[in-house]
């Protein structure tokens, strides 16, 4: 729409700017002049490239400072130096939300939004979905049926799950009238209870 380059910016209303994409590279420079950023995995500081929860301390709010504030986001950092020469540290990746990453039995993580996106593709009769990882191999999938919903939609979603992940998974489909929003006003399409335990953080 607008003939210009687009740059990524990561922040929060509570803490302001956290990182900003560099014009020289695709790196996200951490705003160390405004925040103190920690990445916590399994209750400790994450190593370089290791995924963990974003913990932020605001350095400018003198009225009501936020100390080691849990944003609920998932990211990783890097020790490399950006070619722009600024000297500011960079984020290796900004992956998603704490409850948005599904932890597989081997420890690998899959972005949670992938699940409802693929499931809905095979089930056009479903209006809303919420995927809940109860245990490493046990899922509950809540769905709101649409006007064209049929039992074939459930069959197709189950087949897709088996094709991608193979056998040995327990998937329970639960029909609901509505999927409520959380306290932030957003609807969480994926909730992983395993994820919170894996990262060493409290589940919501």
N, CA and C atoms as an extended XYZ file, in Angstrom:
612
Properties=species:S:1:pos:R:3:atomname:S:1:resname:S:1:resid:I:1 pbc="F F F"
N         0.827       -1.203        0.000 N   UNK     1
C         0.000        0.000        0.000 CA  UNK     1
C         0.865        1.258        0.000 C   UNK     1
N         1.883        1.292        0.886 N   UNK     2
C         2.768        2.455        0.967 CA  UNK     2
C         4.131        2.087        0.370 C   UNK     2
N         4.619        2.826       -0.606 N   UNK     3
C         5.891        2.493       -1.257 CA  UNK     3
C         7.091        2.828       -0.365 C   UNK     3
N         7.283        2.062        0.690 N   UNK     4
C         8.407        2.317        1.594 CA  UNK     4
C         8.799        1.018        2.291 C   UNK     4
N         9.976        1.001        2.870 N   UNK     5
C        10.427       -0.158        3.617 CA  UNK     5
C         9.684       -0.223        4.952 C   UNK     5
N         9.470       -1.452        5.426 N   UNK     6
C         8.777       -1.670        6.693 CA  UNK     6
C         9.767       -2.271        7.691 C   UNK     6
N         9.803       -1.710        8.897 N   UNK     7
C        10.706       -2.194        9.934 CA  UNK     7
C         9.904       -2.652       11.147 C   UNK     7
N        10.437       -3.667       11.801 N   UNK     8
C         9.769       -4.252       12.957 CA  UNK     8
C        10.142       -3.493       14.224 C   UNK     8
N         9.168       -3.389       15.130 N   UNK     9
C         9.408       -2.729       16.409 CA  UNK     9
C         8.690       -3.524       17.494 C   UNK     9
N         9.393       -3.810       18.576 N   UNK    10
C         8.838       -4.628       19.649 CA  UNK    10
C         8.809       -3.827       20.941 C   UNK    10
N         7.644       -3.768       21.547 N   UNK    11
C         7.513       -3.024       22.793 CA  UNK    11
C         6.252       -3.411       23.523 C   UNK    11
N         5.986       -2.739       24.623 N   UNK    12
C         4.788       -2.977       25.418 CA  UNK    12
C         4.313       -1.661       25.999 C   UNK    12
N         3.017       -1.558       26.214 N   UNK    13
C         2.474       -0.332       26.790 CA  UNK    13
C         3.044       -0.075       28.185 C   UNK    13
N         3.355       -1.153       28.912 N   UNK    14
C         3.841       -0.979       30.271 CA  UNK    14
C         5.291       -0.521       30.337 C   UNK    14
N         6.088       -0.900       29.323 N   UNK    15
C         7.528       -0.630       29.393 CA  UNK    15
C         8.056        0.223       28.247 C   UNK    15
N         7.244        0.479       27.235 N   UNK    16
C         7.721        1.235       26.088 CA  UNK    16
C         8.522        0.380       25.133 C   UNK    16
N         9.407        1.010       24.377 N   UNK    17
C        10.198        0.324       23.354 CA  UNK    17
C        11.172       -0.667       23.982 C   UNK    17
N        11.158       -1.902       23.475 N   UNK    18
C        12.078       -2.936       23.952 CA  UNK    18
C        13.168       -3.200       22.921 C   UNK    18
N        12.784       -3.316       21.652 N   UNK    19
C        13.778       -3.507       20.598 CA  UNK    19
C        13.262       -2.935       19.287 C   UNK    19
N        14.199       -2.633       18.409 N   UNK    20
C        13.875       -1.987       17.129 CA  UNK    20
C        14.726       -2.617       16.034 C   UNK    20
N        14.083       -2.918       14.906 N   UNK    21
C        14.819       -3.518       13.794 CA  UNK    21
C        15.814       -2.529       13.205 C   UNK    21
N        17.005       -3.035       12.906 N   UNK    22
C        18.086       -2.212       12.372 CA  UNK    22
C        17.882       -1.958       10.878 C   UNK    22
N        18.294       -0.782       10.417 N   UNK    23
C        18.181       -0.454        8.989 CA  UNK    23
C        19.251       -1.175        8.179 C   UNK    23
N        20.354       -1.588        8.824 N   UNK    24
C        21.443       -2.261        8.121 CA  UNK    24
C        21.179       -3.748        7.973 C   UNK    24
N        20.570       -4.362        8.986 N   UNK    25
C        20.291       -5.793        8.960 CA  UNK    25
C        18.855       -6.021        9.427 C   UNK    25
N        18.476       -7.296        9.520 N   UNK    26
C        17.155       -7.639       10.026 CA  UNK    26
C        17.199       -7.871       11.532 C   UNK    26
N        18.246       -7.396       12.192 N   UNK    27
C        18.407       -7.593       13.626 CA  UNK    27
C        17.450       -6.706       14.408 C   UNK    27
N        17.060       -7.178       15.607 N   UNK    28
C        16.269       -6.367       16.528 CA  UNK    28
C        17.203       -5.894       17.644 C   UNK    28
N        17.579       -4.616       17.605 N   UNK    29
C        18.457       -4.056       18.622 CA  UNK    29
C        17.689       -3.847       19.915 C   UNK    29
N        18.248       -4.309       21.028 N   UNK    30
C        17.611       -4.158       22.332 CA  UNK    30
C        17.860       -2.743       22.850 C   UNK    30
N        16.807       -2.108       23.316 N   UNK    31
C        16.887       -0.736       23.821 CA  UNK    31
C        17.412       -0.744       25.256 C   UNK    31
N        18.716       -0.972       25.408 N   UNK    32
C        19.310       -1.075       26.741 CA  UNK    32
C        19.317        0.273       27.471 C   UNK    32
N        19.080        1.361       26.774 N   UNK    33
C        19.005        2.668       27.431 CA  UNK    33
C        17.668        2.870       28.136 C   UNK    33
N        16.677        2.032       27.764 N   UNK    34
C        15.353        2.199       28.349 CA  UNK    34
C        14.869        1.020       29.163 C   UNK    34
N        15.410       -0.176       28.866 N   UNK    35
C        14.956       -1.378       29.582 CA  UNK    35
C        16.145       -2.284       29.874 C   UNK    35
N        15.989       -3.092       30.909 N   UNK    36
C        16.937       -4.171       31.191 CA  UNK    36
C        16.220       -5.462       30.850 C   UNK    36
N        16.723       -6.179       29.850 N   UNK    37
C        16.048       -7.358       29.309 CA  UNK    37
C        16.730       -8.642       29.769 C   UNK    37
N        15.920       -9.605       30.229 N   UNK    38
C        16.408      -10.934       30.573 CA  UNK    38
C        15.575      -11.963       29.819 C   UNK    38
N        16.218      -13.041       29.401 N   UNK    39
C        15.524      -14.177       28.800 CA  UNK    39
C        15.707      -15.357       29.756 C   UNK    39
N        14.593      -15.865       30.300 N   UNK    40
C        14.636      -16.902       31.329 CA  UNK    40
C        14.095      -18.213       30.767 C   UNK    40
N        14.886      -19.270       30.907 N   UNK    41
C        14.463      -20.615       30.495 CA  UNK    41
C        14.717      -21.580       31.637 C   UNK    41
N        13.685      -22.309       32.032 N   UNK    42
C        13.802      -23.286       33.108 CA  UNK    42
C        14.311      -22.633       34.391 C   UNK    42
N        13.846      -21.403       34.665 N   UNK    43
C        14.188      -20.700       35.890 CA  UNK    43
C        15.577      -20.089       35.937 C   UNK    43
N        16.295      -20.065       34.811 N   UNK    44
C        17.656      -19.510       34.767 CA  UNK    44
C        17.808      -18.641       33.530 C   UNK    44
N        18.918      -17.887       33.480 N   UNK    45
C        19.195      -17.086       32.292 CA  UNK    45
C        19.459      -18.003       31.102 C   UNK    45
N        18.783      -17.733       30.002 N   UNK    46
C        18.943      -18.555       28.812 CA  UNK    46
C        20.302      -18.309       28.169 C   UNK    46
N        20.824      -19.330       27.527 N   UNK    47
C        22.061      -19.197       26.789 CA  UNK    47
C        21.781      -18.572       25.425 C   UNK    47
N        22.830      -18.230       24.710 N   UNK    48
C        22.676      -17.604       23.399 CA  UNK    48
C        21.869      -18.502       22.464 C   UNK    48
N        20.815      -17.930       21.856 N   UNK    49
C        19.991      -18.665       20.919 CA  UNK    49
C        18.953      -19.559       21.569 C   UNK    49
N        18.975      -19.672       22.894 N   UNK    50
C        18.021      -20.531       23.601 CA  UNK    50
C        16.717      -19.778       23.833 C   UNK    50
N        15.613      -20.436       23.573 N   UNK    51
C        14.312      -19.811       23.733 CA  UNK    51
C        13.934      -19.745       25.205 C   UNK    51
N        13.410      -18.598       25.627 N   UNK    52
C        12.972      -18.420       27.004 CA  UNK    52
C        11.950      -17.304       27.097 C   UNK    52
N        11.514      -17.032       28.323 N   UNK    53
C        10.503      -15.996       28.525 CA  UNK    53
C        11.153      -14.630       28.687 C   UNK    53
N        10.517      -13.616       28.105 N   UNK    54
C        11.018      -12.242       28.180 CA  UNK    54
C        10.664      -11.642       29.540 C   UNK    54
N        11.693      -11.174       30.263 N   UNK    55
C        11.534      -10.498       31.550 CA  UNK    55
C        12.126       -9.093       31.396 C   UNK    55
N        11.357       -8.062       31.696 N   UNK    56
C        11.785       -6.688       31.432 CA  UNK    56
C        11.730       -5.850       32.710 C   UNK    56
N        12.780       -5.063       32.920 N   UNK    57
C        12.787       -4.038       33.966 CA  UNK    57
C        12.837       -2.677       33.292 C   UNK    57
N        11.856       -1.828       33.595 N   UNK    58
C        11.755       -0.496       32.990 CA  UNK    58
C        12.709        0.454       33.713 C   UNK    58
N        13.561        1.140       32.955 N   UNK    59
C        14.561        2.023       33.547 CA  UNK    59
C        14.139        3.482       33.593 C   UNK    59
N        12.968        3.822       33.045 N   UNK    60
C        12.563        5.230       32.972 CA  UNK    60
C        11.365        5.578       33.841 C   UNK    60
N        10.578        4.607       34.200 N   UNK    61
C         9.357        4.886       34.956 CA  UNK    61
C         9.694        5.067       36.433 C   UNK    61
N         9.885        6.301       36.867 N   UNK    62
C        10.270        6.582       38.254 CA  UNK    62
C         9.067        6.645       39.187 C   UNK    62
N         7.860        6.739       38.625 N   UNK    63
C         6.657        6.811       39.452 CA  UNK    63
C         6.208        5.437       39.918 C   UNK    63
N         6.131        4.495       38.974 N   UNK    64
C         5.733        3.126       39.302 CA  UNK    64
C         6.574        2.168       38.456 C   UNK    64
N         7.809        1.905       38.862 N   UNK    65
C         8.697        1.053       38.041 CA  UNK    65
C         8.222       -0.389       38.001 C   UNK    65
N         8.472       -1.038       36.869 N   UNK    66
C         8.207       -2.466       36.712 CA  UNK    66
C         9.538       -3.198       36.832 C   UNK    66
N         9.663       -4.026       37.861 N   UNK    67
C        10.898       -4.753       38.094 CA  UNK    67
C        10.717       -6.217       37.725 C   UNK    67
N        11.518       -6.680       36.781 N   UNK    68
C        11.488       -8.075       36.304 CA  UNK    68
C        10.057       -8.460       35.936 C   UNK    68
N         9.484       -7.681       35.059 N   UNK    69
C         8.088       -7.822       34.649 CA  UNK    69
C         7.955       -8.926       33.591 C   UNK    69
N         7.044       -9.878       33.837 N   UNK    70
C         6.805      -10.974       32.897 CA  UNK    70
C         5.784      -10.537       31.851 C   UNK    70
N         6.231      -10.375       30.621 N   UNK    71
C         5.338       -9.950       29.542 CA  UNK    71
C         4.534      -11.112       28.975 C   UNK    71
N         5.031      -12.329       29.158 N   UNK    72
C         4.364      -13.485       28.570 CA  UNK    72
C         4.826      -13.773       27.156 C   UNK    72
N         5.926      -13.114       26.722 N   UNK    73
C         6.463      -13.324       25.380 CA  UNK    73
C         7.652      -14.287       25.423 C   UNK    73
N         7.936      -14.889       24.276 N   UNK    74
C         9.037      -15.839       24.137 CA  UNK    74
C        10.043      -15.296       23.126 C   UNK    74
N        11.329      -15.347       23.470 N   UNK    75
C        12.363      -14.818       22.576 CA  UNK    75
C        13.700      -15.475       22.901 C   UNK    75
N        14.717      -15.084       22.153 N   UNK    76
C        16.085      -15.512       22.435 CA  UNK    76
C        17.025      -14.373       22.066 C   UNK    76
N        18.211      -14.356       22.651 N   UNK    77
C        19.175      -13.297       22.395 CA  UNK    77
C        20.408      -13.852       21.686 C   UNK    77
N        21.265      -12.937       21.262 N   UNK    78
C        22.488      -13.315       20.555 CA  UNK    78
C        23.643      -12.453       21.065 C   UNK    78
N        24.846      -12.980       21.017 N   UNK    79
C        26.028      -12.220       21.433 CA  UNK    79
C        26.757      -11.600       20.252 C   UNK    79
N        26.242      -11.813       19.046 N   UNK    80
C        26.936      -11.286       17.873 CA  UNK    80
C        26.794       -9.763       17.795 C   UNK    80
N        27.678       -9.140       17.053 N   UNK    81
C        27.670       -7.690       16.860 CA  UNK    81
C        27.069       -7.353       15.509 C   UNK    81
N        26.148       -6.418       15.486 N   UNK    82
C        25.507       -6.009       14.237 CA  UNK    82
C        26.488       -5.208       13.375 C   UNK    82
N        26.373       -5.314       12.066 N   UNK    83
C        27.280       -4.628       11.138 CA  UNK    83
C        27.104       -3.116       11.143 C   UNK    83
N        26.012       -2.620       11.737 N   UNK    84
C        25.784       -1.168       11.753 CA  UNK    84
C        26.741       -0.459       12.689 C   UNK    84
N        27.335       -1.201       13.637 N   UNK    85
C        28.310       -0.619       14.545 CA  UNK    85
C        27.736        0.097       15.748 C   UNK    85
N        26.442       -0.052       16.024 N   UNK    86
C        25.828        0.671       17.140 CA  UNK    86
C        26.301        0.162       18.499 C   UNK    86
N        26.634       -1.127       18.585 N   UNK    87
C        27.063       -1.679       19.861 CA  UNK    87
C        25.935       -2.178       20.731 C   UNK    87
N        24.690       -1.906       20.348 N   UNK    88
C        23.556       -2.396       21.125 CA  UNK    88
C        23.389       -3.897       20.905 C   UNK    88
N        23.070       -4.667       21.962 N   UNK    89
C        22.848       -6.107       21.784 CA  UNK    89
C        21.625       -6.368       20.932 C   UNK    89
N        21.537       -7.557       20.380 N   UNK    90
C        20.422       -7.876       19.483 CA  UNK    90
C        19.663       -9.094       19.982 C   UNK    90
N        18.387       -9.152       19.623 N   UNK    91
C        17.581      -10.330       19.888 CA  UNK    91
C        17.785      -11.303       18.742 C   UNK    91
N        17.999      -12.564       19.068 N   UNK    92
C        18.167      -13.581       18.039 CA  UNK    92
C        16.843      -13.875       17.349 C   UNK    92
N        15.769      -13.912       18.153 N   UNK    93
C        14.443      -14.138       17.590 CA  UNK    93
C        13.388      -13.698       18.581 C   UNK    93
N        12.239      -13.326       18.068 N   UNK    94
C        11.048      -13.046       18.869 CA  UNK    94
C        10.019      -14.059       18.394 C   UNK    94
N         9.764      -15.090       19.225 N   UNK    95
C         9.063      -16.274       18.757 CA  UNK    95
C         7.557      -16.230       18.943 C   UNK    95
N         7.081      -15.660       20.026 N   UNK    96
C         5.639      -15.639       20.256 CA  UNK    96
C         5.304      -15.480       21.714 C   UNK    96
N         4.180      -16.049       22.134 N   UNK    97
C         3.715      -15.956       23.501 CA  UNK    97
C         4.035      -17.244       24.267 C   UNK    97
N         4.055      -17.131       25.601 N   UNK    98
C         4.354      -18.292       26.437 CA  UNK    98
C         3.422      -19.451       26.109 C   UNK    98
N         2.128      -19.175       26.030 N   UNK    99
C         1.163      -20.222       25.754 CA  UNK    99
C         0.998      -20.553       24.299 C   UNK    99
N         1.769      -19.912       23.442 N   UNK   100
C         1.616      -20.096       22.004 CA  UNK   100
C         2.598      -21.095       21.412 C   UNK   100
N         3.473      -21.641       22.234 N   UNK   101
C         4.445      -22.601       21.738 CA  UNK   101
C         4.119      -23.988       22.285 C   UNK   101
N         3.975      -24.937       21.387 N   UNK   102
C         3.699      -26.318       21.781 CA  UNK   102
C         5.025      -27.053       21.901 C   UNK   102
N         5.247      -27.693       23.053 N   UNK   103
C         6.481      -28.430       23.302 CA  UNK   103
C         6.254      -29.898       22.984 C   UNK   103
N         6.986      -30.422       22.022 N   UNK   104
C         6.878      -31.828       21.635 CA  UNK   104
C         7.647      -32.703       22.629 C   UNK   104
N         7.386      -34.008       22.666 N   UNK   105
C         8.058      -34.888       23.629 CA  UNK   105
C         9.583      -34.837       23.574 C   UNK   105
N        10.157      -34.523       22.397 N   UNK   106
C        11.620      -34.463       22.278 CA  UNK   106
C        12.184      -33.100       22.652 C   UNK   106
N        11.316      -32.179       23.122 N   UNK   107
C        11.772      -30.858       23.531 CA  UNK   107
C        11.676      -29.798       22.458 C   UNK   107
N        11.428      -30.185       21.219 N   UNK   108
C        11.289      -29.212       20.135 CA  UNK   108
C        10.000      -28.405       20.317 C   UNK   108
N        10.039      -27.152       19.861 N   UNK   109
C         8.885      -26.269       20.002 CA  UNK   109
C         8.280      -25.951       18.641 C   UNK   109
N         6.948      -25.924       18.604 N   UNK   110
C         6.210      -25.602       17.383 CA  UNK   110
C         5.330      -24.394       17.680 C   UNK   110
N         5.383      -23.336       16.851 N   UNK   111
C         4.505      -22.177       17.080 CA  UNK   111
C         3.045      -22.594       17.144 C   UNK   111
N         2.353      -22.166       18.197 N   UNK   112
C         0.989      -22.607       18.430 CA  UNK   112
C        -0.005      -22.196       17.369 C   UNK   112
N         0.225      -21.031       16.742 N   UNK   113
C        -0.731      -20.558       15.738 CA  UNK   113
C        -0.800      -21.489       14.531 C   UNK   113
N         0.245      -22.317       14.360 N   UNK   114
C         0.268      -23.245       13.227 CA  UNK   114
C        -0.864      -24.255       13.325 C   UNK   114
N        -1.178      -24.698       14.540 N   UNK   115
C        -2.190      -25.737       14.736 CA  UNK   115
C        -3.573      -25.311       14.263 C   UNK   115
N        -4.150      -24.234       14.820 N   UNK   116
C        -5.490      -23.848       14.352 CA  UNK   116
C        -5.506      -23.452       12.884 C   UNK   116
N        -4.404      -22.873       12.391 N   UNK   117
C        -4.359      -22.482       10.982 CA  UNK   117
C        -4.492      -23.688       10.067 C   UNK   117
N        -3.785      -24.783       10.396 N   UNK   118
C        -3.861      -25.989        9.585 CA  UNK   118
C        -5.189      -26.718        9.774 C   UNK   118
N        -5.672      -26.761       11.002 N   UNK   119
C        -6.914      -27.472       11.282 CA  UNK   119
C        -8.095      -26.826       10.571 C   UNK   119
N        -8.181      -25.500       10.645 N   UNK   120
C        -9.288      -24.788       10.005 CA  UNK   120
C        -9.272      -24.984        8.498 C   UNK   120
N        -8.065      -25.101        7.930 N   UNK   121
C        -7.937      -25.306        6.485 CA  UNK   121
C        -8.654      -26.574        6.045 C   UNK   121
N        -8.622      -27.603        6.902 N   UNK   122
C        -9.249      -28.874        6.571 CA  UNK   122
C       -10.673      -28.987        7.101 C   UNK   122
N       -11.130      -27.979        7.842 N   UNK   123
C       -12.470      -28.023        8.432 CA  UNK   123
C       -13.171      -26.689        8.210 C   UNK   123
N       -13.648      -26.425        6.991 N   UNK   124
C       -14.271      -25.129        6.684 CA  UNK   124
C       -15.568      -24.873        7.454 C   UNK   124
N       -16.148      -25.925        8.047 N   UNK   125
C       -17.382      -25.742        8.785 CA  UNK   125
C       -17.195      -25.270       10.216 C   UNK   125
N       -15.938      -25.068       10.632 N   UNK   126
C       -15.647      -24.631       11.997 CA  UNK   126
C       -15.372      -23.126       11.998 C   UNK   126
N       -16.048      -22.409       12.919 N   UNK   127
C       -15.878      -20.957       13.010 CA  UNK   127
C       -14.696      -20.560       13.883 C   UNK   127
N       -14.516      -21.229       15.028 N   UNK   128
C       -13.441      -20.894       15.954 CA  UNK   128
C       -12.791      -22.164       16.497 C   UNK   128
N       -11.488      -22.033       16.800 N   UNK   129
C       -10.736      -23.157       17.366 CA  UNK   129
C        -9.834      -22.665       18.496 C   UNK   129
N        -9.651      -23.525       19.472 N   UNK   130
C        -8.641      -23.283       20.498 CA  UNK   130
C        -7.969      -24.618       20.816 C   UNK   130
N        -6.673      -24.672       20.624 N   UNK   131
C        -5.899      -25.890       20.854 CA  UNK   131
C        -5.237      -25.804       22.227 C   UNK   131
N        -5.455      -26.808       23.066 N   UNK   132
C        -4.880      -26.831       24.410 CA  UNK   132
C        -4.007      -28.070       24.551 C   UNK   132
N        -2.733      -27.866       24.819 N   UNK   133
C        -1.828      -28.991       25.075 CA  UNK   133
C        -1.864      -29.295       26.570 C   UNK   133
N        -2.520      -30.366       26.919 N   UNK   134
C        -2.670      -30.761       28.313 CA  UNK   134
C        -1.408      -31.459       28.828 C   UNK   134
N        -0.852      -32.348       28.012 N   UNK   135
C         0.359      -33.105       28.302 CA  UNK   135
C         1.156      -33.196       27.005 C   UNK   135
N         2.403      -33.690       27.037 N   UNK   136
C         3.208      -33.736       25.816 CA  UNK   136
C         2.521      -34.389       24.629 C   UNK   136
N         1.694      -35.410       24.844 N   UNK   137
C         1.033      -36.096       23.729 CA  UNK   137
C        -0.485      -36.090       23.858 C   UNK   137
N        -1.026      -35.185       24.684 N   UNK   138
C        -2.484      -35.131       24.855 CA  UNK   138
C        -2.993      -33.714       24.628 C   UNK   138
N        -3.942      -33.588       23.696 N   UNK   139
C        -4.487      -32.293       23.318 CA  UNK   139
C        -6.000      -32.270       23.478 C   UNK   139
N        -6.502      -31.107       23.856 N   UNK   140
C        -7.936      -30.828       23.815 CA  UNK   140
C        -8.156      -29.729       22.791 C   UNK   140
N        -9.062      -29.956       21.861 N   UNK   141
C        -9.342      -28.962       20.836 CA  UNK   141
C       -10.798      -28.517       20.970 C   UNK   141
N       -10.968      -27.280       21.404 N   UNK   142
C       -12.303      -26.717       21.513 CA  UNK   142
C       -12.675      -26.082       20.173 C   UNK   142
N       -13.911      -26.280       19.751 N   UNK   143
C       -14.319      -25.709       18.471 CA  UNK   143
C       -15.749      -25.181       18.554 C   UNK   143
N       -15.977      -24.126       17.795 N   UNK   144
C       -17.316      -23.536       17.656 CA  UNK   144
C       -17.800      -23.856       16.247 C   UNK   144
N       -18.845      -24.656       16.095 N   UNK   145
C       -19.312      -25.034       14.753 CA  UNK   145
C       -19.973      -23.860       14.028 C   UNK   145
N       -19.781      -23.840       12.710 N   UNK   146
C       -20.421      -22.825       11.878 CA  UNK   146
C       -21.669      -23.366       11.227 C   UNK   146
N       -22.243      -22.576       10.328 N   UNK   147
C       -23.501      -22.958        9.684 CA  UNK   147
C       -23.345      -24.202        8.817 C   UNK   147
N       -22.164      -24.384        8.225 N   UNK   148
C       -21.952      -25.519        7.321 CA  UNK   148
C       -21.254      -26.692        8.005 C   UNK   148
N       -21.201      -26.691        9.336 N   UNK   149
C       -20.471      -27.725       10.063 CA  UNK   149
C       -21.099      -29.101        9.876 C   UNK   149
N       -20.232      -30.117        9.771 N   UNK   150
C       -20.679      -31.511        9.732 CA  UNK   150
C       -19.646      -32.373       10.451 C   UNK   150
N       -19.997      -33.622       10.693 N   UNK   151
C       -19.077      -34.534       11.384 CA  UNK   151
C       -17.804      -34.775       10.578 C   UNK   151
N       -17.860      -34.538        9.280 N   UNK   152
C       -16.670      -34.704        8.439 CA  UNK   152
C       -15.564      -33.735        8.830 C   UNK   152
N       -15.938      -32.576        9.376 N   UNK   153
C       -14.930      -31.599        9.790 CA  UNK   153
C       -14.047      -32.165       10.897 C   UNK   153
N       -14.643      -32.878       11.847 N   UNK   154
C       -13.877      -33.488       12.926 CA  UNK   154
C       -12.989      -34.595       12.384 C   UNK   154
N       -13.519      -35.399       11.479 N   UNK   155
C       -12.753      -36.493       10.877 CA  UNK   155
C       -11.532      -35.948       10.142 C   UNK   155
N       -11.722      -34.877        9.384 N   UNK   156
C       -10.618      -34.305        8.607 CA  UNK   156
C        -9.548      -33.700        9.516 C   UNK   156
N        -9.984      -33.053       10.604 N   UNK   157
C        -9.004      -32.475       11.527 CA  UNK   157
C        -8.193      -33.568       12.205 C   UNK   157
N        -8.856      -34.647       12.589 N   UNK   158
C        -8.144      -35.757       13.216 CA  UNK   158
C        -7.164      -36.402       12.236 C   UNK   158
N        -7.559      -36.539       10.977 N   UNK   159
C        -6.673      -37.105        9.964 CA  UNK   159
C        -5.441      -36.224        9.763 C   UNK   159
N        -5.630      -34.908        9.751 N   UNK   160
C        -4.507      -33.989        9.578 CA  UNK   160
C        -3.531      -34.117       10.736 C   UNK   160
N        -4.053      -34.247       11.939 N   UNK   161
C        -3.200      -34.397       13.117 CA  UNK   161
C        -2.351      -35.664       13.000 C   UNK   161
N        -2.962      -36.748       12.578 N   UNK   162
C        -2.235      -38.014       12.439 CA  UNK   162
C        -1.190      -37.954       11.337 C   UNK   162
N        -1.511      -37.265       10.243 N   UNK   163
C        -0.567      -37.166        9.121 CA  UNK   163
C         0.680      -36.398        9.525 C   UNK   163
N         0.500      -35.304       10.243 N   UNK   164
C         1.631      -34.443       10.610 CA  UNK   164
C         2.456      -35.036       11.742 C   UNK   164
N         1.791      -35.568       12.774 N   UNK   165
C         2.505      -36.012       13.972 CA  UNK   165
C         2.576      -37.529       14.126 C   UNK   165
N         1.839      -38.263       13.303 N   UNK   166
C         1.858      -39.705       13.428 CA  UNK   166
C         0.928      -40.190       14.527 C   UNK   166
N         1.010      -41.466       14.829 N   UNK   167
C         0.141      -42.052       15.840 CA  UNK   167
C         0.727      -41.820       17.238 C   UNK   167
N        -0.067      -42.177       18.241 N   UNK   168
C         0.402      -42.059       19.615 CA  UNK   168
C        -0.019      -40.783       20.309 C   UNK   168
N        -0.857      -39.972       19.642 N   UNK   169
C        -1.342      -38.727       20.224 CA  UNK   169
C        -2.801      -38.886       20.620 C   UNK   169
N        -3.167      -38.353       21.770 N   UNK   170
C        -4.551      -38.357       22.212 CA  UNK   170
C        -5.143      -36.980       21.955 C   UNK   170
N        -6.162      -36.923       21.112 N   UNK   171
C        -6.793      -35.653       20.743 CA  UNK   171
C        -8.279      -35.739       21.031 C   UNK   171
N        -8.754      -34.864       21.898 N   UNK   172
C       -10.171      -34.822       22.239 CA  UNK   172
C       -10.784      -33.536       21.686 C   UNK   172
N       -11.833      -33.675       20.888 N   UNK   173
C       -12.533      -32.524       20.331 CA  UNK   173
C       -13.742      -32.210       21.201 C   UNK   173
N       -13.829      -30.964       21.646 N   UNK   174
C       -14.906      -30.532       22.540 CA  UNK   174
C       -15.689      -29.404       21.870 C   UNK   174
N       -16.979      -29.638       21.663 N   UNK   175
C       -17.837      -28.627       21.046 CA  UNK   175
C       -18.275      -27.610       22.093 C   UNK   175
N       -18.097      -26.312       21.791 N   UNK   176
C       -18.477      -25.234       22.706 CA  UNK   176
C       -19.261      -24.172       21.921 C   UNK   176
N       -19.993      -23.365       22.652 N   UNK   177
C       -20.762      -22.288       22.018 CA  UNK   177
C       -19.912      -21.066       21.741 C   UNK   177
N       -18.858      -20.891       22.540 N   UNK   178
C       -18.018      -19.704       22.381 CA  UNK   178
C       -16.660      -19.974       23.017 C   UNK   178
N       -15.624      -19.323       22.508 N   UNK   179
C       -14.296      -19.384       23.103 CA  UNK   179
C       -14.021      -18.020       23.717 C   UNK   179
N       -14.054      -17.912       25.035 N   UNK   180
C       -13.948      -16.599       25.683 CA  UNK   180
C       -12.579      -15.963       25.508 C   UNK   180
N       -12.558      -14.664       25.596 N   UNK   181
C       -11.304      -13.919       25.547 CA  UNK   181
C       -10.669      -13.930       26.933 C   UNK   181
N        -9.344      -13.738       26.979 N   UNK   182
C        -8.685      -13.678       28.277 CA  UNK   182
C        -8.743      -12.252       28.824 C   UNK   182
N        -8.042      -11.988       29.902 N   UNK   183
C        -8.123      -10.682       30.559 CA  UNK   183
C        -7.623       -9.540       29.685 C   UNK   183
N        -6.751       -9.843       28.745 N   UNK   184
C        -6.225       -8.798       27.855 CA  UNK   184
C        -7.202       -8.427       26.746 C   UNK   184
N        -8.285       -9.202       26.623 N   UNK   185
C        -9.249       -8.954       25.556 CA  UNK   185
C        -8.957       -9.745       24.297 C   UNK   185
N        -7.893      -10.549       24.310 N   UNK   186
C        -7.517      -11.339       23.148 CA  UNK   186
C        -7.981      -12.785       23.319 C   UNK   186
N        -8.200      -13.436       22.187 N   UNK   187
C        -8.545      -14.854       22.200 CA  UNK   187
C        -7.287      -15.670       21.947 C   UNK   187
N        -6.937      -16.536       22.866 N   UNK   188
C        -5.736      -17.357       22.718 CA  UNK   188
C        -6.097      -18.589       21.902 C   UNK   188
N        -5.523      -18.686       20.714 N   UNK   189
C        -5.832      -19.804       19.824 CA  UNK   189
C        -5.093      -21.068       20.234 C   UNK   189
N        -4.048      -20.920       21.058 N   UNK   190
C        -3.296      -22.090       21.512 CA  UNK   190
C        -2.807      -21.857       22.932 C   UNK   190
N        -3.050      -22.836       23.792 N   UNK   191
C        -2.601      -22.781       25.179 CA  UNK   191
C        -1.815      -24.053       25.458 C   UNK   191
N        -0.575      -23.901       25.891 N   UNK   192
C         0.248      -25.071       26.206 CA  UNK   192
C         0.569      -25.072       27.692 C   UNK   192
N        -0.004      -26.010       28.420 N   UNK   193
C         0.322      -26.169       29.832 CA  UNK   193
C         1.703      -26.779       29.997 C   UNK   193
N         2.137      -27.551       29.019 N   UNK   194
C         3.478      -28.137       29.033 CA  UNK   194
C         4.521      -27.052       28.843 C   UNK   194
N         4.216      -26.078       28.016 N   UNK   195
C         5.139      -24.988       27.716 CA  UNK   195
C         5.551      -24.244       28.978 C   UNK   195
N         4.591      -23.922       29.833 N   UNK   196
C         4.880      -23.174       31.048 CA  UNK   196
C         5.803      -23.965       31.971 C   UNK   196
N         5.586      -25.275       32.074 N   UNK   197
C         6.444      -26.114       32.909 CA  UNK   197
C         7.851      -26.210       32.328 C   UNK   197
N         7.935      -26.313       31.002 N   UNK   198
C         9.217      -26.464       30.325 CA  UNK   198
C        10.098      -25.231       30.526 C   UNK   198
N         9.479      -24.050       30.490 N   UNK   199
C        10.235      -22.799       30.611 CA  UNK   199
C        10.498      -22.403       32.056 C   UNK   199
N         9.845      -23.085       33.000 N   UNK   200
C        10.039      -22.742       34.395 CA  UNK   200
C         9.292      -21.495       34.805 C   UNK   200
N         8.146      -21.204       34.164 N   UNK   201
C         7.346      -20.033       34.493 CA  UNK   201
C         5.981      -20.483       34.959 C   UNK   201
N         5.238      -19.576       35.571 N   UNK   202
C         3.918      -19.906       36.074 CA  UNK   202
C         2.899      -19.887       34.938 C   UNK   202
N         2.038      -20.898       34.817 N   UNK   203
C         0.969      -20.842       33.841 CA  UNK   203
C        -0.067      -19.836       34.264 C   UNK   203
N        -0.797      -19.261       33.295 N   UNK   204
C        -1.832      -18.280       33.624 CA  UNK   204
C        -3.044      -18.985       34.198 C   UNK   204
